[in-house]
Every structure is written in C-alpha cells, then in structure tokens.
Amino acid sequence: GDGPFSRPVFTQEPQDVTVPLASSQSEVTLSCAANGYPPPHYMWRQNGTDLDFSMSSHHRLDGGNLAISSPRWDQDTGTYQCLATNPLGTALSRKAKLQFAYIEDFETKTRSAVSVREGQGVVLLCGPPPHFGDLSYAWTFNDNPLHVQEDNRRFVSQETGNLYIAKVEPSDVGNYTCFVTNREARRSVRGPPTPLVQRPDGVMGEYEPKIEVRFPDTIQATKDSSVKLECFALGNLTHFGSSCMRERIQVENGTLTITMLNVSDSGVYQCAAENKHHTIYANAELRVLVVQVGGDVAIECRPRAFPRATVSWSRGARGLGRSRRVFVLEDGSLKIQNASRSDTGPYTCVATNPFGVARSTGGLVVKERTIITEPPSPMDVTVGESIVLTCQVSHDPSMEVTFVWSFNGHIIDLKKDAAHFERIGGGSVGDLMIRNIQLSHSGRYLCAVTTALENLSAVAEIIVRGPPEEVRVEHISSTTSQLSWQPGSDNNSPIQIFTIQARTPFSVGWQAVSTVPEILNGQTYNATVVGLIPWVEYEFRVLAGNSIGIGEPSKASELLRTKASVPIVAPTNIQGGGGSRSELVVTWEPIPEELQNGGEFGYLVMLRPVGSATWTKERVPSVEASRFVYRNESVTPLSPFEVKVGVYNSEGEGALSTVSIVYSGEDEPQLAPRGTSAQSFSASEMEVSWTAIAWNRITGRVLGYEVLYWTDDSREPMIGKVRVHGNVTTKTIMGLKANTIYFASVRAYNTGGTGPSSPPVNVTTKKSPPSQPPANIAWKLTNSKLCLNWEHVKTMENESEVLGYKILYRQNRQSKTHVLETNNTSAELLVPFEEDYLIEIRTVSDGGDGSSSEEIRIPKMSSLSSRGVPVWEPSIHFLSVVMIFYCFTIQPLER
C-alpha cells in the first residue's frame, strides 16, 4: 500500500459564497478537499438532503469541489456541507451558505418635507429598500453629482444610511437624495428626494449635545480585524467632558485601601493569601452609610455578647469624645446630628466584656444635597413649534441622578412617543425636547429627579395655541340666505375673523361669497350672503381664523335652491342663413343652466325684413335649443332680415340680444358650367377643367363647383365626388387606375344645393409606368468623373414606353437629392467626392416614374486613392453634370 490507513481529515472546507442575483455568472464553486488512506470519495448535501450527481447536470463534482452551473436564487440558495468518506469513516465539513445579493428599487412615492429651525439638529432617514448583502450609503444635495461631504456638522451612518446634521444652517435648505450601493449585488439605487425646509419662526436656542448615534453595548470581532464604531451627536453647544477618576481602590502589603467611599462600595470583601502549598481566605463586611449635608445619621453597633458588653467608638485611630452633635445612644449606636463633609470617614465600634474584645468598622459618606437649578418654565407656544423644557440640577459628583418626565400625571414613554418627545443632555441635565408640538400636548409637565438619597420634582404648564376647531351652521333661509353659526374651541387664541364659502353644482369647489356685514369679526355669529344666482342649489360652510391660522371648515349646510327670477343674461353670437327656399335659419349660443334663473326656460326669436317696422315674435320652449327655422312662402331667396334673440322663464320675459342681419335661404344654381374638358397626365391622375358661371340673384349664387367622376366598368364601378370653393376652374384628381376610361361632369353649388351638371367628358389614363428597374449598372471613377452605364429597360404590353431615365444622387440619406434626366442609357457626373455618394436610377414614362434600381454607394475619392486609383481633387467645391451618349470604359458595379 501507499501508507498506513487513516480516516479522512479536511485540508480545505467550503466557505460562505454570495452571488449577485442579476449576475450572468455561469458557475459557482464550493471548495472541499481531504487527506486520508484509502483516498476518500466525496458527497455533498444541500439543506440536509444528499445531492444526486447522476440525475442532475446542474451540479457536478470537480475533485471534491461542488460546481453549480448557472446558479438560480429559487433553487440554489441554502446551506451546503461536504462529506469525505473512506472505509475508516466519514468526515463532515463545516456548513457553508450560498446566498444571492440583491437590492430592490426604492418606492417612488414622494417623501414629506422635513421642517426645522436654524440651529436645530436633524436626522434625514434613508430607509433602504429590501436587499441582501452589505450596503454602503451616500447622499447628494440638490442633485449635485458630488456627494454630501462629512464634517463636524454632517455625518452619514454606514449602519443605517441616515444623514445627521448637528446644527442646521440656512445653506442646508434643499433636496437631499440617498444613494445606496450593494457591492455584492453590483447595483446602486437612488431614493426619492427629501426636502429640508427652514421654519420661519425663529432660531433654535442653545441646547446641549445629544448623542444620536451610539456604540452597541457589545460587538464581536475576530483577532487582528478592524472594527468601526460610529458616534455622532446633535446639538449646538460644545461641551468638554470632565476627566475620569483615576484609581480609588489600592492593595498594598495585604492592606485594602478605598478612598472617596461610595454607597456602591458596601459589601463583603474577601482576602486570599496563598503560597505553593495552600490558600487561606478571610472575609470582612464593609457597610457604607450615606447622609446629606445637614442631615442626621445613626451608625448601629449591636454586638452579641454575654455578659453584656460595654461599647466605645473611635474614628480612625482616635477615640471619639461625646459632644452636643456626636454621642452614643443607649443601644450602643453612634448618633451624628447636622452632618458636615468633615464627618466623612471610617468609624469603629469596640465591644468589651470579661471574655474579650470585638471590633466592627463602617464608613460614613456625607453627600452634598441635590438642587434643581433650572426647573422647566411655563410656555405659551404655537402648534408645530419645537421647544426644550429645562430640568438641570446641581448634585454631589459621586451621586448618580435619574430624570423621569410626566405629562398630566402619566410617565412619558420616550421610545413609544419618539416622534414628539426626546431627552437631550446627560449627567446633571435632564432637558426634554418636544418636536412639532400639537394641541394635545397642552398641559402639566413634571420633571422628577431621583438619587439614592432623595426625590425632587418641578412642574411647568405648557399652553399650545392653534387654529379654531369645527364651526357649525345652525340655520339658513332659502330666500335671503340668512346664516348663523356657533364658534368652536378657539384653542387658546381668540377668533379674529369668520369667512363664509358656498358651493353649487356649477362651481369649482368651494368659493368665498360676499356678505353683509362685509367683515365678519370674531364676535359676529350671523350674516346675510349676497350676490347669489336665482334658481341654483347652494351649500354653505363657515371657517374661523385667529392669529395662528384658518381652522377646519364647518359641516356643509343643507342643500337648498334660491328663488326664481326673470333671466337677465341674453344669448350671444346670433347668426344663421342657409336652409331651403322660403326659410330663415337663426342660430345662437345657448344660456348655461346656472344663468336661466328659473323653470320653464326658453328663447324668444324676433325677426323682420330689413326696412320693415313690424317684428314677428316666435317662442322656442326648449332649454337646450340653439337653432330656429322660420318658414313663410312670402320670404324671397337671399333676403336680409333683422334678428334678435331673448330669454324667458316662469317668472317672465328677460333680456334681448343686440340686432344681427341674417339672410334667408337661397335657390340652388340654375346654370350648368360650360367648356368642360379632361386630360390625363399619368397612370393615376387626370385634370378636369371648365368655364366659370357668370351668375346673378335670378340665376342663383355660386359658392363653388363640384366635380363628379366615374367609370363604366360594370364589374367594378367607381363614382367619386370632390368640391372646390370659390372661382377655381380646374381640379386634378389622383389615385385613379391605370389605362382606364374615366367620365367627368361639373356642377355649381351654394347653400341651397347643387345645380345642373355639365355634359360628361371622358379621358383614358396612361398605362402603368415600367415595373422593371434599370439593370446591369456599371460605373467607373477617374479624376472626379463618374461614368455610369446601364441596360435599356424593356416594357410589358400594358406598361407605358420608356421615354428616358432619372439619375438621383446624394451624399447621405439626410442630404438633398439632386436629379439628372437623360434620354440615353449612360451619363457622366463631375463630383467633388469628399464623401461617399448614394446613387439610384429609375425610368421615366407617360405613366409616371418607374421602379428605382437598388441604391449604389460610390466610395469617396480618398478611400479609392489608398487603393492606387488616380484621383484629382479640385480646389473649388462644385458639382457639375455633363451628359454624354456613351462612356467608353466600363467597370463592373462594386457592391
């Protein structure tokens, strides 16, 4: 064999792999290798299930490695484990995760503006979209491609993506956009902009820094790795921290010394003495009593002894004598009254009886009293402001102080109510900031201060003033629109003005209305609304305003319709004319519903022939009417009438329009055009001509002509009609069939109709243009001369004969096309070839232009010269054309 038998031992184990979700990565490999004899064979598990390599082309073994082709998120995400097996056993590798990095787009909904005062700290939230994989963050300001630069005022957290501005300055106002990059997903996304706006109501007063970004309590880190801890504070005052205590507890030669005793030093202390043979322990209890300056304290000493022991006290090494302030009580306790800082120190009780002496030592600590130096002040503020309630204390430096705020008797939960309440400061500062204060925040605020020795508190009343609340409309008259209302709560600011608004089915939303009295002050609770439109349904509502702003509107009043009255708005745009013989047609703009002023609305049409003194009055009882036809056999054609149109409703007749002149209907023309002729220009066009009619009122007015055209084909009859206006006497008709007989006739028309038709004429359209394009095109280019040659096109029996050819040439598809016509099958062009040229050739015939050849590209001279073709480049840029019968040298077309 190759060596001693051995179990599999891993030399390489799989590691976690993260793949971009949108990657085109063709294969991912998870590594695995093991030593052992006999050499091990390998298996893999995904999420605890064995992979079957014989059934899947998606997974393959490469030695011990697992290769996954075209990894997919939905089927390949999970935990993988390698198994190495030989006859001596199986080794299981560590579990490795295969995960897919991605980041979705931000939601596109608009973000609300963040409103702050100058000097206030602010946090702009990034709120990254769903993702997997580590993110990095950056912010842009006003779409500036350069990112927001971090400095001592600004900080971008790479933990949350939030942007912190310690102290807002006017230059900070603008739009902020968060950019999030997922490097593992190889993708960046951009959030919607967050507007930062400055409140106009003053500058933020000074307040202490508040640490907004904190270290975590614990953080795990591997040896020799780098750890980044984030810390950033909001605030507009710079504070320098006091230095730490250096060391209070020292051990020297088996003696434990504690300086500056504190209550927290109380407890049992154990001394351990050890050598190489043994360790012994001794216990001692330290009791530390704390009293405030000026307070009383009793230090107990109750030894268990029989017979009863006598008790004496010493302070340090000195015995204690009795005084008015310091004395021993009957039970042996030491009483100290009106304690001062000088009483601080260790006190020892000595108990003695005939059988021995016992000692017990305790410490006394005298602390300074805690005093609230800056209690919260009562405030009178406006809705939406941010305020700071102060609560600052002076206290013994060794005493820990806690602050708790209550609102109207309930403790404020700073986490739950973080949108409005925040503690700022620390140590001896317990200030409370209230952001964006609301009406509901009016009330009593109590700051409770607690130390190990005492409880203190201070109270302030906060008044929040806001706009008035809902106002009610109690009664409204349907005739004079009498309104009355009751004011709602003024929210601590007296109502200064009321405003009345109205809404109708015809108005765009609510509109302010005129009232008597014109100005409605805060003590006015009724008014008359004026300037309303009759016969319209109205709703009313009332709004109240004070120094803070306009309050919520009242509920709408009941719907009512104002009383009807005679209409006062007359129709406009009185016109007419046309119609049949003996008719007078009158038209007008109808009156909108909101101006009809009542029911049973209709129109009055008044008319008389020009020169007559008597008016004829006709009623049109229709709301929607805008046209009336007056018929009378005595009306002569095209006679002028004076016309005016008025309005009426159930209340009576109203306003009349101004007078307009309208002409009666006319007879159709009585004469047919003469001299009609037709000729064909191509396979699809013919031109029809005629002589204009000399007309008068008797023969009938001519407004224009109508051309009729048709074919005699019974299988496919075609009839067309086209009009020309005015004195036009020719019309080209297009879109016709080739080689077909067309008939045409012309008649005059006016508003009365069409007159008699002219006798028909006919014409045959030309045969179709040649369908075959010019073929076998050859070209040669020598010294700016382009020589072209092609084969003559033969036509079919039903096609027009070839009369010649057109050569179309241009520098590119966007440039102007030049045209050269020739009767021959060759041509010569003189061109300054500084660019490629595009050339095509088509046939010319009676039936029109035929099919074009394929487009030929002639390369520019410089590209030909590089191939050794002689080139002449003229100094003047021109394009000239010389037509010759034949080009002597022919070169095959280069495709």
Residue pairs with C-beta under 8 A, 6 or more apart in sequence:
1 37
2 37
3 37
4 37
5 37
5 38
5 87
5 88
6 35
6 36
6 37
6 88
7 36
7 86
7 88
7 89
7 91
8 34
8 35
8 36
8 40
8 84
8 85
8 86
8 88
8 89
8 90
8 91
9 34
9 35
9 36
9 91
10 32
10 33
10 34
10 82
10 84
10 91
10 93
11 33
11 34
11 35
12 31
12 32
12 33
12 64
13 31
13 32
13 82
13 93
13 94
13 96
14 30
14 31
14 32
14 66
14 80
14 81
14 82
14 93
14 94
14 96
15 30
15 31
15 96
16 96
16 97
16 98
16 99
17 28
17 30
17 96
17 97
17 98
17 99
18 99
18 100
18 101
18 133
18 184
19 25
19 28
19 71
19 98
19 99
19 100
19 101
20 100
20 101
20 102
20 184
20 185
20 186
20 187
21 73
21 100
21 101
21 102
21 185
22 102
22 185
22 186
22 187
23 186
25 71
26 69
26 70
27 67
27 68
27 69
27 70
27 71
28 67
28 68
28 71
28 76
28 98
29 62
29 65
29 66
29 67
29 68
30 44
30 65
30 66
30 68
30 80
30 82
30 96
30 98
31 64
31 65
32 42
32 44
32 64
32 65
32 66
32 82
32 84
32 93
33 63
33 64
33 65
34 40
34 42
34 64
34 84
34 91
36 84
36 86
36 88
36 91
37 86
38 86
38 87
39 86
40 64
40 84
40 85
40 86
40 91
41 84
41 85
41 86
42 61
42 63
42 64
42 82
42 83
42 84
42 85
43 50
43 51
43 82
43 83
43 85
44 50
44 51
44 59
44 61
44 66
44 80
44 81
44 82
44 83
45 51
45 80
45 81
45 83
46 76
46 78
46 79
46 80
47 78
47 79
48 79
51 59
51 66
53 59
53 60
53 61
57 69
58 68
58 69
58 70
59 66
59 67
59 68
59 69
60 66
60 67
60 69
61 67
64 82
64 84
66 80
66 82
68 76
68 98
71 98
71 100
73 100
73 102
76 98
77 98
77 99
77 100
78 97
78 98
79 95
79 96
79 97
80 95
80 96
80 97
80 98
81 92
81 93
81 94
81 95
81 96
82 92
82 93
83 90
83 91
83 92
83 93
84 90
84 91
84 93
85 91
99 132
99 133
100 132
101 131
101 132
101 133
101 182
101 184
101 185
102 131
102 132
102 133
102 182
102 185
102 187
103 128
103 129
103 130
103 131
103 132
103 133
103 135
103 180
103 182
103 185
103 187
103 189
104 129
104 130
104 131
104 189
105 129
105 189
106 127
106 128
106 129
106 189
106 190
106 191
106 192
107 129
107 192
108 192
109 192
110 192
111 191
111 192
111 193
111 194
111 195
112 194
113 194
113 195
113 196
113 197
114 122
114 124
114 194
114 195
114 196
114 197
115 197
115 198
115 199
115 384
115 436
116 122
116 168
116 196
116 197
116 198
116 199
116 386
117 168
117 198
117 199
117 201
117 202
117 203
117 204
117 386
118 168
118 169
118 170
118 198
118 203
118 204
119 167
119 168
119 203
119 204
119 205
119 206
119 236
120 167
120 168
120 204
120 236
120 386
121 164
121 165
121 166
121 167
121 168
121 210
121 212
121 234
121 235
121 236
122 164
122 165
122 168
122 196
122 234
123 162
123 163
123 164
123 165
123 212
123 234
124 139
124 162
124 163
124 165
124 176
124 178
124 194
124 196
125 160
125 162
125 194
126 137
126 139
126 160
126 161
126 162
126 163
126 178
126 180
126 191
127 161
127 178
127 191
128 135
128 137
128 161
128 178
128 180
129 180
129 189
131 180
131 182
131 185
132 185
133 182
133 183
133 184
133 185
134 182
134 183
134 184
135 161
135 180
135 181
135 182
136 158
136 180
136 181
136 183
137 156
137 157
137 158
137 161
137 178
137 179
137 180
137 181
138 147
138 148
138 156
138 178
138 179
138 181
139 147
139 148
139 156
139 163
139 176
139 177
139 178
139 179
140 146
140 147
140 148
140 176
140 177
140 179
141 148
141 174
141 175
141 176
142 174
142 175
143 175
143 177
143 193
147 179
148 154
148 156
148 163
148 176
150 156
152 166
153 165
153 166
153 167
153 169
154 163
154 164
154 165
154 166
155 163
155 164
155 166
155 213
155 230
155 232
156 162
156 163
156 164
157 164
157 213
157 230
157 232
158 228
158 230
159 213
159 230
161 178
161 180
163 176
163 178
164 212
164 213
164 232
164 234
165 172
165 234
166 209
166 232
166 233
166 234
166 235
166 236
167 234
167 235
167 236
168 196
168 198
170 198
172 196
173 196
173 197
173 198
174 195
174 196
175 193
175 194
175 195
175 196
176 193
176 194
176 195
176 196
177 190
177 191
177 192
177 193
177 194
178 190
178 191
178 194
179 188
179 189
179 190
179 191
180 188
180 189
180 190
180 191
181 187
181 188
182 188
199 384
201 382
201 385
204 236
204 386
205 388
206 236
206 237
207 235
207 236
207 237
207 388
207 424
207 425
207 431
207 433
208 235
208 237
208 239
208 424
208 425
208 426
208 429
208 431
209 233
209 234
209 235
209 237
209 238
209 239
210 233
210 234
210 235
210 422
210 423
210 424
210 425
210 426
211 231
211 232
211 233
211 426
212 232
212 233
212 234
213 230
213 231
213 232
213 233
214 231
215 229
215 230
215 231
219 227
219 229
221 227
235 424
245 260
248 258
248 259
248 260
249 256
249 257
249 258
249 259
250 256
250 257
250 259
251 257
254 271
254 273
256 269
256 271
258 265
258 286
258 363
260 398
261 288
261 344
261 363
261 365
262 288
262 365
262 398
263 288
263 290
263 365
263 452
265 286
265 288
265 363
266 286
266 287
266 288
267 285
267 286
268 283
268 284
268 285
268 286
269 283
269 284
269 285
269 286
270 281
270 282
270 283
270 284
271 281
271 282
271 283
271 284
272 279
272 280
272 281
273 279
273 280
273 281
273 282
274 280
286 361
286 362
286 363
287 362
287 363
288 362
288 363
288 364
288 365
289 297
289 299
289 362
289 363
289 364
289 365
290 365
290 366
290 367
290 452
290 453
291 297
291 336
291 339
291 364
291 365
291 366
291 367
291 453
292 339
292 366
292 367
292 368
292 369
292 453
292 454
293 339
293 340
293 341
293 366
293 367
293 368
293 369
294 338
294 339
294 340
294 369
295 338
295 339
296 335
296 336
296 337
296 338
296 339
297 335
297 336
297 339
297 364
298 329
298 333
298 334
298 335
298 336
299 333
299 334
299 336
299 347
299 349
299 362
299 364
300 331
300 332
300 333
301 311
301 313
301 332
301 333
301 334
301 349
301 351
301 360
302 331
302 332
302 333
303 309
303 311
303 332
303 349
303 351
303 358
303 360
305 351
305 353
305 355
305 358
306 353
307 353
307 354
308 353
309 351
309 352
309 353
309 358
310 351
310 352
310 353
311 328
311 332
311 349
311 350
311 351
312 319
312 320
312 328
312 349
312 350
312 352
313 319
313 320
313 328
313 334
313 347
313 348
313 349
313 350
314 320
314 347
314 348
314 350
315 345
315 346
315 347
315 348
316 345
316 346
316 348
320 326
320 334
320 347
322 328
325 336
325 337
325 338
326 334
326 335
326 336
326 337
327 334
327 335
328 334
328 335
329 335
332 349
332 351
334 347
334 349
336 343
336 364
339 364
339 366
340 366
341 366
341 368
343 364
343 366
344 364
344 365
344 366
345 363
345 364
346 361
346 362
346 363
346 364
347 361
347 362
347 363
347 364
348 359
348 360
348 361
349 359
349 360
349 361
349 362
350 357
350 358
350 359
351 357
351 358
351 359
351 360
365 398
367 396
367 398
367 399
367 453
368 394
368 395
368 396
369 395
369 396
369 454
370 393
370 394
370 395
370 396
370 399
370 401
370 449
370 451
370 453
370 454
370 456
371 393
371 394
371 395
371 456
372 391
372 392
372 393
372 447
372 449
372 456
372 458
373 392
373 393
373 394
374 390
374 391
374 392
375 390
375 391
375 447
375 458
375 459
375 460
376 389
376 390
376 391
376 432
376 445
376 447
376 458
376 459
376 460
377 389
377 390
377 460
378 460
378 461
378 462
378 463
379 387
379 389
379 460
379 462
379 463
380 463
380 465
380 492
381 387
381 437
381 462
381 463
381 464
381 465
382 464
382 465
382 466
382 548
383 437
383 438
383 439
383 464
383 465
383 466
383 467
383 548
384 436
384 437
385 436
385 437
386 433
386 434
386 435
386 436
386 437
387 433
387 434
387 437
387 462
388 424
388 431
388 432
388 433
388 434
389 405
389 431
389 432
389 433
389 434
389 445
389 447
389 460
389 462
390 431
391 403
391 405
391 429
391 430
391 431
391 432
391 447
391 449
391 458
392 425
392 428
392 429
392 430
392 431
393 401
393 428
393 430
393 449
393 456
394 428
395 401
395 428
395 451
399 451
399 452
399 453
400 451
400 452
401 427
401 428
401 430
401 449
401 450
401 451
402 449
402 450
402 451
403 423
403 430
403 447
403 448
403 449
403 450
404 411
404 447
404 448
404 450
405 411
405 412
405 421
405 423
405 430
405 432
405 445
405 446
405 447
405 448
406 412
406 445
406 446
406 448
407 441
407 443
407 444
407 445
407 446
408 443
408 444
409 444
412 421
412 432
414 421
414 422
414 423
419 435
419 436
420 434
420 435
420 436
420 437
420 438
420 441
421 432
421 433
421 434
421 435
422 432
422 433
422 435
423 430
423 431
423 432
423 433
424 431
424 432
424 433
425 431
430 447
430 449
432 445
432 447
434 441
434 462
437 462
437 464
438 464
438 466
439 464
439 466
439 491
441 462
441 464
442 462
442 463
442 464
442 492
443 461
443 462
444 459
444 460
444 461
444 462
445 459
445 460
445 461
445 462
446 457
446 458
446 459
447 457
447 458
447 459
448 455
448 456
448 457
449 455
449 456
449 457
449 458
450 456
463 492
464 491
464 492
465 491
465 492
465 493
465 546
465 547
465 548
466 491
466 492
466 493
466 548
466 549
467 491
467 493
467 544
467 545
467 546
467 548
467 549
467 550
467 551
467 552
468 487
468 488
468 489
468 490
468 491
468 493
468 495
468 544
468 545
468 546
468 551
468 552
469 488
469 489
469 491
469 551
469 552
470 488
470 551
470 552
470 553
470 554
470 555
471 485
471 486
471 487
471 488
471 498
471 542
471 543
471 544
471 551
471 553
471 554
472 485
472 486
472 488
472 542
472 554
472 555
473 483
473 484
473 485
473 540
473 541
473 542
473 554
473 555
473 556
473 557
474 484
474 485
474 486
475 482
475 483
475 484
476 482
476 483
476 540
476 557
476 558
476 560
478 560
478 561
478 562
478 563
479 562
479 563
480 528
481 528
481 529
481 530
481 532
481 538
481 540
481 562
482 526
482 527
482 528
483 500
483 526
483 527
483 528
483 529
483 540
483 542
483 557
484 525
484 526
485 498
485 525
485 526
485 542
485 554
486 525
487 495
487 522
487 525
487 544
488 544
488 551
490 546
491 546
491 548
493 546
493 547
493 548
494 522
494 546
495 522
495 544
495 545
495 546
496 521
496 522
496 545
496 546
496 547
497 519
497 520
497 521
497 522
497 544
497 545
498 520
498 521
498 522
498 524
498 527
498 542
498 543
498 544
498 545
499 512
499 520
499 542
499 543
499 544
499 545
499 550
500 512
500 513
500 515
500 520
500 527
500 529
500 540
500 541
500 542
501 510
501 511
501 512
501 513
501 540
501 541
501 542
501 543
501 553
502 510
502 511
502 513
502 529
502 532
502 538
502 539
502 540
503 509
503 510
503 511
503 538
503 539
503 541
503 556
504 533
504 536
504 537
504 538
504 539
504 594
505 536
505 537
505 594
506 536
506 592
506 593
506 594
510 541
510 553
513 529
513 530
513 531
513 532
513 540
514 529
514 530
514 531
515 527
515 528
515 529
515 530
516 527
516 528
516 530
517 524
517 527
520 527
522 544
522 546
529 540
532 538
532 562
533 562
533 594
533 595
533 597
534 562
534 563
534 564
534 565
534 597
534 598
535 561
535 562
535 563
535 564
535 565
535 596
535 597
535 598
535 599
535 649
536 561
536 562
536 594
537 559
537 560
537 561
538 559
538 560
538 561
538 562
539 556
539 557
539 558
539 559
540 556
540 557
541 553
541 554
541 555
541 556
541 557
542 553
542 554
543 550
543 551
543 552
543 553
543 554
544 550
544 551
545 551
564 597
564 598
564 599
564 649
564 650
564 651
565 597
565 598
565 651
566 597
566 598
566 648
566 649
566 651
566 652
566 653
566 654
567 591
567 595
567 596
567 597
567 598
567 601
567 647
567 648
567 649
567 654
567 655
568 597
568 654
568 655
569 591
569 595
569 647
569 654
569 655
570 645
570 646
570 647
570 654
570 655
570 656
570 657
571 588
571 589
571 590
571 591
571 603
571 645
571 646
571 647
571 657
572 588
572 589
572 657
573 587
573 588
573 589
574 586
574 587
574 588
574 643
574 644
574 645
574 657
574 658
574 660
574 662
575 586
575 587
575 588
575 660
575 662
576 584
576 585
576 586
576 587
576 643
576 660
576 662
576 663
577 585
577 662
577 663
577 664
577 665
577 751
578 585
578 665
578 751
579 585
579 629
579 664
579 665
579 751
580 665
580 752
581 637
581 665
581 666
581 667
581 752
582 631
582 632
582 633
582 634
582 635
582 664
582 665
583 629
583 630
583 631
583 635
583 664
583 665
584 607
584 629
584 630
584 631
584 632
584 635
584 641
584 643
584 662
584 664
584 665
585 627
585 628
585 629
585 630
585 662
585 665
586 605
586 607
586 627
586 628
586 629
586 630
586 643
586 645
586 662
587 626
587 627
588 603
588 626
588 627
588 645
588 657
589 626
590 623
590 624
590 625
590 626
591 601
591 647
593 623
596 623
596 647
596 649
597 649
597 651
597 654
598 649
598 650
598 651
599 649
599 650
600 621
600 649
600 650
601 623
601 647
601 648
601 649
602 619
602 620
602 621
602 622
602 623
602 625
602 647
602 648
602 649
603 619
603 620
603 622
603 625
603 628
603 645
603 646
603 647
603 648
604 617
604 618
604 619
604 620
604 645
604 646
604 647
604 648
604 653
604 656
605 617
605 618
605 619
605 620
605 628
605 630
605 643
605 645
606 615
606 616
606 617
606 618
606 643
606 644
606 645
606 646
606 656
607 615
607 616
607 618
607 630
607 641
607 642
607 643
607 644
607 662
608 614
608 615
608 616
608 641
608 642
609 639
609 640
609 641
609 642
610 639
610 640
610 641
610 642
610 661
616 630
618 628
618 630
619 648
620 628
635 664
635 665
636 664
637 664
637 665
637 666
637 667
637 697
637 752
638 663
638 664
638 665
638 666
638 697
638 701
639 663
639 664
640 661
640 662
640 663
641 661
641 662
641 663
641 664
642 659
642 660
642 661
643 659
643 660
643 661
643 662
644 656
644 657
644 658
644 659
644 660
645 656
645 657
646 653
646 654
646 655
646 656
646 657
647 653
647 654
647 655
648 654
665 751
665 752
666 700
666 701
666 750
666 751
666 752
667 700
667 752
668 700
668 749
668 750
668 752
668 753
668 754
668 755
669 693
669 695
669 699
669 700
669 701
669 702
669 747
669 748
669 749
669 750
669 752
669 754
669 755
669 756
670 698
670 699
670 700
670 755
670 756
671 693
671 695
671 699
671 700
671 748
671 755
671 756
672 746
672 747
672 748
672 755
672 756
672 757
672 758
673 690
673 691
673 692
673 693
673 705
673 746
673 747
673 748
673 758
674 690
674 691
674 758
675 689
675 690
675 691
676 688
676 689
676 690
676 744
676 745
676 746
676 758
676 759
676 760
676 761
677 688
677 689
677 690
677 761
678 686
678 687
678 688
678 689
678 742
678 744
678 761
678 762
678 763
679 686
679 687
679 763
680 686
680 687
680 763
680 764
680 765
680 766
681 687
681 732
681 766
682 765
682 766
682 769
682 846
682 847
682 848
683 736
683 738
683 739
683 765
683 766
683 767
683 768
683 769
683 800
683 847
683 848
684 734
684 735
684 736
684 737
684 738
684 765
684 848
685 732
685 733
685 734
685 736
685 765
686 709
686 732
686 733
686 736
686 742
686 744
686 763
686 765
687 730
687 731
687 732
687 733
688 707
688 709
688 730
688 731
688 733
688 744
688 746
688 761
689 729
689 730
690 705
690 729
690 730
690 746
690 758
691 729
692 702
692 727
692 729
693 699
693 702
693 748
695 701
695 702
695 748
700 748
700 750
700 752
700 755
701 750
702 748
702 749
702 750
702 755
703 725
703 726
703 749
703 750
703 751
704 723
704 724
704 725
704 726
704 728
704 748
704 749
705 723
705 724
705 728
705 729
705 731
705 746
705 747
705 748
705 749
706 721
706 722
706 723
706 746
706 747
706 748
706 749
706 754
707 721
707 722
707 723
707 724
707 731
707 733
707 744
707 745
707 746
708 719
708 720
708 721
708 744
708 745
708 746
708 747
708 757
709 719
709 720
709 721
709 733
709 742
709 743
709 744
709 745
710 717
710 718
710 719
710 720
710 742
710 743
711 717
711 718
711 737
711 740
711 741
711 742
711 743
712 741
712 743
713 740
718 737
720 733
722 731
722 733
723 749
724 731
733 744
736 742
736 765
737 765
738 765
738 766
738 767
738 768
738 798
738 847
739 764
739 765
739 766
739 767
739 768
739 798
740 764
740 765
741 762
741 763
741 764
742 762
742 763
742 764
742 765
743 760
743 761
743 762
744 760
744 761
744 762
744 763
745 757
745 758
745 759
745 760
745 761
746 757
746 758
747 754
747 755
747 756
747 757
747 758
748 754
748 755
749 755
766 800
766 845
766 846
766 847
766 848
767 798
767 799
767 800
767 845
767 846
767 847
768 798
768 799
768 800
768 847
769 799
769 800
769 843
769 845
769 847
769 848
769 849
769 850
769 851
770 793
770 795
770 796
770 799
770 800
770 802
770 843
770 845
770 850
770 851
771 796
771 799
771 850
771 851
772 793
772 794
772 795
772 843
772 850
772 851
773 793
773 841
773 842
773 843
773 850
773 851
773 852
773 853
773 854
774 790
774 791
774 793
774 805
774 825
774 841
774 842
774 843
774 853
775 790
775 791
775 793
775 853
776 790
776 791
777 788
777 789
777 790
777 841
777 853
777 856
777 893
778 788
778 789
778 790
778 890
778 891
778 892
778 893
779 786
779 787
779 788
779 789
779 839
779 856
779 858
779 891
779 893
779 894
780 786
780 787
780 887
780 889
780 890
780 891
781 787
781 833
781 858
781 861
781 864
781 869
782 869
782 870
782 889
783 870
783 871
783 872
784 830
784 831
784 832
784 833
784 861
784 871
784 872
784 873
784 874
785 828
785 829
785 830
786 828
786 829
786 830
786 831
786 833
786 837
786 858
787 826
787 828
787 887
787 889
787 890
788 807
788 826
788 827
788 828
788 829
788 839
788 841
788 887
789 825
789 826
789 886
789 887
789 890
790 805
790 825
790 826
790 841
790 853
791 825
792 802
792 825
793 802
793 843
793 850
795 801
795 802
795 845
799 845
799 847
800 845
800 846
800 847
800 848
801 845
801 846
802 843
802 844
802 845
802 850
803 823
803 844
803 845
803 846
804 821
804 822
804 823
804 843
804 844
805 821
805 822
805 823
805 824
805 825
805 841
805 842
805 843
805 844
806 819
806 820
806 821
806 841
806 842
806 843
806 844
806 849
807 819
807 820
807 821
807 822
807 827
807 829
807 839
807 840
807 841
808 817
808 818
808 819
808 839
808 840
808 841
808 842
808 852
809 817
809 818
809 820
809 829
809 831
809 837
809 838
809 839
809 840
810 816
810 817
810 818
810 837
810 838
811 835
811 836
811 837
811 838
812 835
812 836
812 838
813 838
818 879
820 827
820 829
820 881
820 883
821 844
822 883
824 883
824 884
824 885
824 886
826 884
826 885
826 886
826 887
827 881
827 883
827 884
828 881
828 882
828 883
828 884
828 887
829 881
829 882
830 879
830 880
830 881
830 882
831 837
831 879
832 873
832 874
832 877
832 878
832 879
833 858
833 859
833 860
833 861
833 864
834 860
834 861
834 862
834 877
835 860
836 857
836 858
836 859
836 860
837 857
837 858
838 855
838 856
838 857
838 858
839 855
839 856
839 858
840 852
840 853
840 854
840 855
840 856
841 852
841 853
842 849
842 850
842 851
842 852
842 853
843 849
843 850
843 851
844 850
856 893
859 894
861 871
861 873
862 871
864 871
865 871
